[in-house]
Amino acid sequence: MLMNTQERATRKRILDIAEELILTRGYNGFSYRDISRKIGIRKASIHYHYPLKEDLVERYIRKQVVLFKMWCKQESNNTAKEKLFQFGKMFLSLSKQGVQICPIGMLTAEFPVLPPKIQARVRELLNNEVLWLEGVISNGIREGSFLPDLDLHRTALIIITTLSGTLKMFRIHKNPEEAEGVIDELFSFLLVKNEKRRTKE
């Protein structure tokens, strides 16, 4: 579909508002009427760009997959320990100071009632994060930073579920220091003793 500059700007604005609503209300917590009110356009204009709500949300998740891969490339030269802590900071930044929940946390909570197309995209995003974490943990073990007996897959899942849960608690307490402390404590459990001392220093 060929679009002029104004149409591209509208399409992006729709996606931006959808992101805000997905991360604050979830898939089933908003409608095209909410988007039209926020942007000031008719619902028909939204349907022109995204015929169905699941088309819009699928586009959002696909965007998150691409952004995550780009972020991973930016972190590629860091040590495993640095990557892990940057991953925690990235998750925390998604919360917008306790207003939002990460896409994994929000959409997995609704997973059973999501359309199949959306479920597939959520799995893709989650699998990308899990695989990346497994690689980071494996490298951290080889570098001597992480405990040698960690199960790669289980540890990756523990990290993601704990980070997602932390953002949910952050929504209630609105305490960034507490959220950061939980994340630091989580990662300290993975480090060998000398690395824990370096982190505190």
C-alpha positions as CSV (number, residue, x, y, z in Angstrom):
1,M,0.0,0.0,0.0
2,L,1.5,3.3,-1.2
3,M,1.1,6.1,1.4
4,N,1.9,9.8,1.3
5,T,3.7,11.5,4.2
6,Q,0.5,12.3,6.1
7,E,-0.7,8.8,5.9
8,R,2.6,7.4,7.1
9,A,2.5,9.8,10.0
10,T,-1.1,8.8,10.9
11,R,-0.1,5.1,10.7
12,K,2.8,5.7,13.0
13,R,0.7,7.7,15.4
14,I,-1.9,4.9,15.6
15,L,0.8,2.4,16.3
16,D,2.3,4.6,19.0
17,I,-1.0,5.1,20.8
18,A,-1.7,1.3,20.5
19,E,1.6,0.6,22.2
20,E,0.7,2.9,25.1
21,L,-2.7,1.2,25.4
22,I,-1.4,-2.3,25.2
23,L,1.2,-1.7,27.9
24,T,-1.2,0.0,30.2
25,R,-4.5,-1.8,29.6
26,G,-3.6,-5.0,27.7
27,Y,-5.0,-6.4,24.5
28,N,-8.6,-6.6,25.7
29,G,-8.5,-3.3,27.6
30,F,-8.8,-0.9,24.6
31,S,-10.7,-0.5,21.4
32,Y,-10.4,1.5,18.2
33,R,-12.7,4.1,19.8
34,D,-10.0,4.7,22.4
35,I,-7.4,5.3,19.7
36,S,-9.7,7.6,17.7
37,R,-10.4,9.7,20.7
38,K,-6.7,10.1,21.6
39,I,-5.7,11.0,18.0
40,G,-8.8,12.8,16.9
41,I,-9.5,10.7,13.8
42,R,-12.5,8.6,12.8
43,K,-12.5,4.8,13.5
44,A,-12.8,4.3,9.8
45,S,-9.4,5.9,9.3
46,I,-7.8,3.4,11.8
47,H,-9.5,0.5,9.9
48,Y,-8.0,1.8,6.7
49,H,-4.5,1.3,8.1
50,Y,-5.2,-1.7,10.3
51,P,-8.4,-3.5,9.2
52,L,-8.6,-5.6,12.4
53,K,-7.4,-4.9,15.9
54,E,-5.3,-8.1,15.8
55,D,-3.6,-6.7,12.7
56,L,-2.6,-3.6,14.7
57,V,-1.3,-5.6,17.7
58,E,0.5,-8.0,15.5
59,R,2.3,-5.1,13.9
60,Y,3.2,-3.8,17.3
61,I,4.7,-7.1,18.4
62,R,6.6,-7.5,15.2
63,K,8.1,-4.1,15.8
64,Q,9.2,-5.2,19.3
65,V,10.9,-8.3,17.9
66,V,12.9,-6.1,15.5
67,L,13.7,-3.5,18.2
68,F,14.9,-6.3,20.5
69,K,17.2,-7.7,17.8
70,M,18.6,-4.2,17.2
71,W,19.2,-3.8,20.9
72,C,21.0,-7.1,21.1
73,K,23.4,-6.0,18.4
74,Q,24.1,-2.8,20.3
75,E,25.1,-4.8,23.3
76,S,27.1,-7.4,21.4
77,N,30.5,-6.1,22.5
78,N,29.7,-6.1,26.2
79,T,30.6,-8.9,28.6
80,A,27.9,-11.3,29.7
81,K,27.6,-9.6,33.0
82,E,27.2,-6.2,31.4
83,K,24.6,-7.5,29.0
84,L,22.5,-9.0,31.8
85,F,22.4,-5.8,33.8
86,Q,21.7,-3.7,30.7
87,F,18.8,-6.1,30.0
88,G,17.4,-5.4,33.4
89,K,17.7,-1.6,32.8
90,M,16.0,-2.0,29.4
91,F,13.1,-3.8,31.1
92,L,12.8,-1.1,33.8
93,S,12.8,1.6,31.2
94,L,9.7,0.0,29.6
95,S,7.7,0.8,32.7
96,K,7.7,4.5,32.2
97,Q,8.1,5.1,35.9
98,G,5.6,2.4,37.0
99,V,2.9,3.3,34.5
100,Q,3.4,0.5,32.0
101,I,4.1,-3.3,32.0
102,C,6.4,-4.9,29.5
103,P,4.8,-6.5,26.5
104,I,5.7,-10.0,27.6
105,G,4.2,-9.4,31.1
106,M,1.0,-7.8,29.8
107,L,0.3,-10.1,26.8
108,T,1.2,-13.4,28.5
109,A,-1.3,-12.6,31.2
110,E,-4.0,-12.5,28.5
111,F,-2.5,-15.3,26.4
112,P,-5.4,-17.9,26.6
113,V,-7.9,-15.4,25.1
114,L,-5.6,-13.8,22.5
115,P,-6.3,-14.5,18.8
116,P,-4.0,-17.3,17.5
117,K,-2.1,-14.8,15.3
118,I,-1.2,-12.7,18.3
119,Q,-0.3,-15.8,20.4
120,A,2.2,-16.8,17.7
121,R,3.8,-13.3,17.8
122,V,4.0,-13.3,21.6
123,R,5.7,-16.7,21.5
124,E,8.2,-15.4,18.9
125,L,9.0,-12.4,21.1
126,L,9.4,-14.5,24.2
127,N,11.5,-17.1,22.4
128,N,13.8,-14.4,21.1
129,E,14.4,-13.1,24.7
130,V,14.8,-16.6,26.1
131,L,17.3,-17.7,23.5
132,W,19.3,-14.5,23.9
133,L,19.4,-14.9,27.7
134,E,20.5,-18.5,27.3
135,G,23.4,-17.4,25.2
136,V,24.4,-14.6,27.7
137,I,24.2,-17.0,30.6
138,S,26.3,-19.6,28.7
139,N,28.9,-16.9,27.9
140,G,28.9,-15.7,31.5
141,I,29.7,-19.2,32.7
142,R,32.6,-19.4,30.2
143,E,33.9,-16.0,31.3
144,G,33.8,-17.1,34.9
145,S,31.3,-14.4,36.0
146,F,28.3,-16.7,36.5
147,L,27.8,-19.8,38.6
148,P,28.9,-22.8,36.6
149,D,25.9,-25.1,37.4
150,L,23.1,-22.8,36.1
151,D,20.5,-24.4,33.9
152,L,20.4,-22.1,30.9
153,H,16.8,-22.4,30.0
154,R,15.3,-22.4,33.5
155,T,17.5,-19.4,34.5
156,A,16.4,-17.5,31.4
157,L,12.8,-18.1,32.3
158,I,13.4,-17.1,35.9
159,I,14.9,-13.8,34.8
160,I,12.1,-12.9,32.4
161,T,9.3,-13.9,34.9
162,T,11.0,-12.0,37.8
163,L,11.5,-8.9,35.7
164,S,7.9,-8.9,34.5
165,G,6.7,-9.4,38.0
166,T,8.9,-6.6,39.2
167,L,7.3,-4.2,36.8
168,K,3.8,-5.2,38.0
169,M,4.9,-4.4,41.6
170,F,6.5,-1.2,40.4
171,R,3.0,-0.1,39.2
172,I,1.7,-0.4,42.8
173,H,4.6,1.0,44.8
174,K,6.0,3.6,42.3
175,N,9.4,3.1,43.9
176,P,12.2,3.0,41.3
177,E,14.9,2.3,43.9
178,E,13.0,-0.7,45.1
179,A,12.5,-2.0,41.6
180,E,16.2,-1.5,40.8
181,G,17.1,-3.3,44.0
182,V,15.0,-6.3,43.1
183,I,16.6,-6.6,39.7
184,D,20.2,-6.2,41.2
185,E,19.4,-8.8,43.8
186,L,18.1,-11.2,41.1
187,F,21.2,-11.0,39.1
188,S,23.5,-11.2,42.1
189,F,22.2,-14.7,42.6
190,L,23.8,-15.7,39.3
191,L,27.2,-14.3,40.0
192,V,30.3,-16.0,41.5
193,K,31.4,-14.4,44.8
194,N,34.2,-12.2,43.4
195,E,31.8,-10.8,40.8
196,K,29.3,-9.9,43.5
197,R,31.9,-7.8,45.3
198,R,32.8,-6.0,42.1
199,T,29.1,-5.2,41.4
200,K,28.7,-3.7,44.9
201,E,31.9,-1.6,44.4
